[in-house]
């Protein structure tokens, strides 16, 4: 019975990774490229610091899909884990995943705060919305994220499982493990971005509703509305992801890992832990695909600008 149960869990995990992960990877990469093209080609977006944050976020989300979801598909779907043979790849992959995830959430927080300042009635607060400050903030947070995630190089190592003999890349420092579990996962990439985006997103939404009563250029008014709606849809998606994709599987994973740490006797329990962990990671990375796909439906000028961009590129390539 143990062998049949193990085979079922392994088969289901492989099917989920292959038939759910591969389409999400393709759609996410295409959506990310289209987002970047539109943000860089549309003149009104090029003048907005909020759109700059969203462009950088699209770049990090696309990088997260390529670095994270592709390797997860290879590990869970095709049982090819390059991290078992290379300790450098094991550490570097985790470094990239956490850096891209952290920067993606930082960018959406900065975009929400920026849009709140842009829609304020106080000219002093509107001065905070400029490219010079946006460049400095992005560079500063990238350096902070890199320095923070260097810890993954130090505290992740190869450990051989006493049950299956499989080599895994896991944390070998108890203090860092507690920090990642209770602070980084729950606070920095969990509740803190939600609190920031909910607070400033609500204020920005209130300001946008007052735009019709102000004397503003029509283009500026429509741009503020579109960017604010984009941020609010990202906000709703973050809440959905946290409640249904990250939070509940995380609780199940924590409970199963807790039982796994108590006893190593039951092989089926260990396989079940692996099943939950693998599919939870796949779903976590797939939510960044949804961000990129949803971005493609945010703007009423998206299709037209995309056609113009592709047409201009094709004309420039022709002799």
N, C-alpha and C positions, 0 to 999 in steps of 0.2 A: 504493500500500500504506500509505503514511503517513496518507493521508486516511481510509482504512477503519479503520485501527487507532485513530486519534483518535476516530472516530465510535463505535467499540465501547466504548472507555474512558468516553467522555462518557455514552453510553446506560446503561452499567452503574452508573456513579456516580449518575445521576439516579434509576434504579429503586431502588437501595439507599436513597437518601435519602427517597424518597416512600413506598415500601411497607414499609420497615423503620423509618424515622424517625418518621412520623406516628403509627402505632399506639403506639410507645414514648412519644411525647410525651403522647398522650391518657391512656395508662395511668399514666404517671408523675405527671401533674398530679392525676389522680383519687386515686392512692395517697397523694400528699403531703397533699392536703386531708383524706382519711380519717385519716391518721396524726395530723395536728394536732388534728382533732376528738376523737379518742380520748384523746390525751395530755392535752388540756385538760379533758375531761369526766369522766374517771375519777379519783375522789378519791384513790385510793392513788398514782396517778402524779403528781398535783399536789403531793404531799408529798415527792416524791423529787427530789433535785438531779440525779441521773443521768437521770431522765426529762426534766428541764428541758433538759439538754444535747441529748438526742435530739430534743426538740421543735424546738429552734433549728436542729439539723442538718436536720430535715425541711423547715423554712422555706427554708434556704439551698439545699437540693437542688431544691426546687420552683422557686425563683428561677433556679437554674442551667439547669433545663430550659426555662423560658420564655425566658430571655435568650439561651441558647446553642443549644439544639437547634432551636428555631423558626427562628432566623436561619440555621442550618446547612441546614435543609430548604429554605429560600427560596433560598439561594446554590447548593447542589448540585443540588437537585431542580427548581427553577423558574428558575435563572440570574438571580435578582433579588438583587443585592448593594447594599444601601443604603450600605455603607461606601465604595464607589467614588465616590459623589457627595457624601458628607458626611465630612469628616475628623473632626469631633466624634463622630459615631456610630461611626466606626472605632475611635477611641481609647476611647470610653466603653464600648463592647461588650466590648473586651478587658479593660478595668478591672473590669467586673462579673463576667466569666467567671472571672478569676483570683482575685478577692476571694471569690466564692461557693465556688469549689473549695477554696481555702485554709481558709476558715472551716468548711466541711463536714468536712474532715479534722481540723481542730483540735477540733471538737465531739466526734467519735468518740473521739479520744485522751483528751479530758477526761472523757468518759463512762466509758471503760474505767478510767482512774485513779480516778475517783470511786467506781466500783463495787468496786474493790479495797479502797479505804479503808473503804467501807461494810460489807464482809464480814470485815474484820480483827477480831481478838479484843482488840486494844488500844483502850481508850476514847479515848486521846489522838488516835489516827489517825482514829477515827470522827468526831471533832469537825470534821475537814476537810470533811465532807459536809454542807454547809448552803447554803441559797439565797443568803445574803448574799455568801458567797465566790463562788458560781456566777455571780451577777449581775456582780460586779466582774471576774471573769475574762473573761466574754463581752464586756463593754464594752471591757476593755483590749485583748483580741485583735482586736476589730473595728477599733479605732482603729489598732492596729499594722498590720493587713492593709490598711487604707485608705492609710496613709502609705507602706507598702511598694509598693503597686500604683500609686501616683501616677507612678512611673517609666514606666508604659505611656503616660501622657499626654505624657511628654517625649520618648521615644525611638521611638515608632511614627509613621510618616509615609507618605504616598502615594508609591509608586514605580511607574513605568511599565515593563513588561516589554519588553526589546528584541526578543523573539521574536513575541509575540502582540499587543503594544501594549496589553495589559490593565493597568489600574491596580490595584495591590495595596497592602494596608496591612501593612507589614513593619517590622522593627527596622532603624534606621539608625545605631545605635551598636554598634561591635564589642565593646566591653567588656560592655555590657548583654546583648548576644546570647549571649556565652559564659556569663555569669552565669545567664541563663534556661535555657540548654541543659544546663549541667553542675551547677548548684546548685539552682535553683528546681524544675526538672522532675524531676531525678533524686533530690534529697535532700529538699527541703521538702514536695513533694507526691508523693514516690516512696518511698524506702526508710525515711526517718525515721518517718513514721506507722506503717509496718508494724512496725518495731522496737519502738516504744512500745506499740502495741496487742498485739503478740505477748507481750511481757514481762508487762505488767500484766494482760492477759487470761488468761494462764496462771496467774498468782497468784490472780486472782479466781476462776477455775474451781476451783482447789485449795481455796480458802476456802469456796466454795459446797458442795463435797462434804463439808465438815466441819459444815455447818449442822445436819444431823440429830442431831449429838451435842451441840448447844448448846440451852440453854433460851431459846427465842425465840418470840414470838407467831407463830401460823400465818400470818397475813396478811403480816407482815414477812418471814417465811421464803419464802413463795411469790413475793412481790414481788422479793426479791433474786435468786431463781432465774430469774424471767422476764427481768429486766433483764440479768442476766449472760448468759443464753442469747442475748438479742438482741445484745449486744455481741460475743459469740463468733461469731455468724452474720455480723455485719458484718465481723469479722476475716477469716473464711474468704472472704467475698466480695471483700474488698480484695486478698487474696492471689491469688484467681482473676483479678480484673481486672488486677492488675499483671503476672501471668505470661502470660495468654492474650489480653488485650485491649489493655493499654497497652505492655507490654515488647516483645513481638515486633513489633507494627506500628511501634513507635517505632524499633526497630533497622532495620527495612526502610526506614522513612522517612528515617532518618539516612543510610543507605547511598545511597539514591536521591538525596537532596538533595546529598550529597557529590559524586556523579557529575555532578549538575546544575551544581554550582558550578565544576567543572573545565571543562566544555564546554557551550556554548550552541548547538551546531550541530544536534544531533539533536532535532527537534521531537517525535518519538514519546517520547523519553526525558523530555522536559519534561511532556508530557501524562500519562505514567505517574507522574511525581512528584506532579502535581496529583491524580491518581486516588487514590494511596496517602494523601496528606495529607488529602483531604476525607473519605474513609471512616474513617481513623483518628480524626479529630475527631468524627465521628458516633458511633463506637463508644465513645469516651471519655466523651462526654456521656450516652450511653445507659446506662452502668453506674450512674449516679445514679438512673435510672429503676428499675433492679433493686433498689437500696437501698430506695426508697419502696414498691415492690411487696412485697418480702420483709418489710418491717416489718408489713404488713397480716396476715401469717401468723405473727407472733411470739407473740401473746398469745391464750390460750384464752378470754379475756373480750372479745376484740375485737368479734365479731359482736353480742353482746348489748349492749355499751355503745354500739355504733354505732346499733343500732335504738332504744335508749333516747334517745340524743342527737337523732336525727332526729325521733322522736315528740314530744319535748319542744319542739323548735323549731317543729314544725307546730302543736302545741297553743297555743303562745304567739302565733303569727301569726294564729290564728283568733279572731274577735270573741267 
